[in-house]
Amino acid sequence: MNETSNPPRINPRRAAFTLVGLGTLLFLAAGTMRWAGAWVFLLEITIGGLITEAWLARHDPGLLAERRTSRGQVGWDRIITSIMPLLWLMWLPLMALDAARYQTLLVPFWLQCAGALMIAASFYIVYRTYRENSYAAPVVKIQRERGHTAVTTGPYAYVRHPIYAGGLLTYLGTPLLLGSWYGLAIVPVMAALLGLRSMMEERMLTAELDGYADYLERVRYRLVPMVW
């Protein structure tokens, strides 16, 4: 656990901004607020985000502070992390048009429930990752000032990038929960960006982080056990 002189606290304003901003994006494109899947999605990401921040504020304020800054980010990672939010801003309205406004192809209710469970599971994976890795910054960098070391325990014993694995679950779960097959068709593009980022990150960590090359030899899979 890392301590800071001024421990950060949870930021309910950030959660409110997320709820209102994404809700506006979804419901304007949908043309209605009577969309149960969107409400479940918004509540899941808002409550999940608040719980995660509360846990970090109590157990690892250093990591919470680190996750609120992008200082030290390398150039190629800045490009990738700029593209990802733009994709989300286009992806969400597309799903709203497909699932709510035009209702082109309905997703079965049981698959929508599965999507909600995937999003919840992604938050659990992120929690387990934070519990093991106090260096899980939102950007790719070496945190020498914090004594950065290679983490090999917990979910890292199964995949090299458990937060990305959780992100992949969110990518799959979101269009299912919202009820959009068109949204699901975009997931391979977003997964490819995660895969590219993971490979670039591994190249950098192998070159600059002690013990990481040995870790790569022990754990074969990047995102999905027994697959890749």
Secondary structure, 3 states (H helix, E strand, C coil): CCCCCCCCCCCHHHHHHHHHHHHHHHHHHHCCCCCHHHHHHHHHHHHHHHHHHHHHHHHCHHHHHHCCCCCCCCHHHHHHHHHHHHHHHHHHHHHHHHHHHCCCCCCCHHHHHHHHHHHHHHHHHHHHHHHHCCCCCCCCCCCHHHCCCCCCCHHHHCCCCHHHHHHHHHHHHHHHHHCCHHHHHHHHHHHHHHHHHHHHHHHHHHHHCCCHHHHHHHCCCCCCCCCC
